[in-house]
Amino acid sequence: MATGAKNIILASDLVHPDKYRAVILGRDTTFKVNGKEIVVARGEKHPIICRSRWEMAFARFCDTNQDVLEWASEPWQIPYTNPIKKTQSVYIPDFLVAVRQQNGRIVKMLIEIKPAKEALKERANSAIDTAKVIENQAKWKAAEWWCQRRGLIFRIMTEHDLFGTPQPKTRKRSKSR
């Protein structure tokens, strides 16, 4: 299995490696990072895969936040039907986290990190963005169903959730006459 990722964090690089829960690899696996191959040996933990700086920031947050009790990156594969290609495909969510809420209750969430322009139709800037939104909505519908069956919460986080930036007002599209 070769995976193209922008960044990989090894569990040994974490501040709190005991919180990171990862699949123990059953065979040697090669990950490709910025054109370089990294081999993780059989029996070692799956590395933390971050395909963007936003995912890297979220991984660091999980590592250092006391209310995140445990977490994993790219924990599962969820089947879905791709509405653009009209084929069966697999969706791999970004993170699984167990969080202690203020009331002490522990909640498990499956988290997807996406830019708002790929998450919300009204934020799409192009036909490509719109197609990504349609495909993502199919993935997320499958993920919500999958999570419901397992007692998990599915959540999409955009730059506004991650960095606290105000969400821009929805643009009104002018009607052509």
Stockholm file with secondary structure:
# STOCKHOLM 1.0

chainA/1-177         MATGAKNIILASDLVHPDKYRAVILGRDTTFKVNGKEIVVARGEKHPIICRSRWEMAFARFCDTNQDVLEWASEPWQIPYTNPIKKTQSVYIPDFLVAVRQQNGRIVKMLIEIKPAKEALKERANSAIDTAKVIENQAKWKAAEWWCQRRGLIFRIMTEHDLFGTPQPKTRKRSKSR
#=GR chainA/1-177 SS CEEEESEEECGGGSSSGGGBCCCBCSSCEEEEETTEEEEECTTSBCCEEESSHHHHHHHHHHHHCTTEEEEEESCCCEEEEETTTTEEEEECCSEEEEEECTTSCEEEEEEEECCHHHHCGGGCCSHHHHHHHHHHHHHHHHHHHHHHHHTCEEEEECHHHHHCCCCCCCCCCCCCC
#=GC SS_cons         CEEEESEEECGGGSSSGGGBCCCBCSSCEEEEETTEEEEECTTSBCCEEESSHHHHHHHHHHHHCTTEEEEEESCCCEEEEETTTTEEEEECCSEEEEEECTTSCEEEEEEEECCHHHHCGGGCCSHHHHHHHHHHHHHHHHHHHHHHHHTCEEEEECHHHHHCCCCCCCCCCCCCC
//
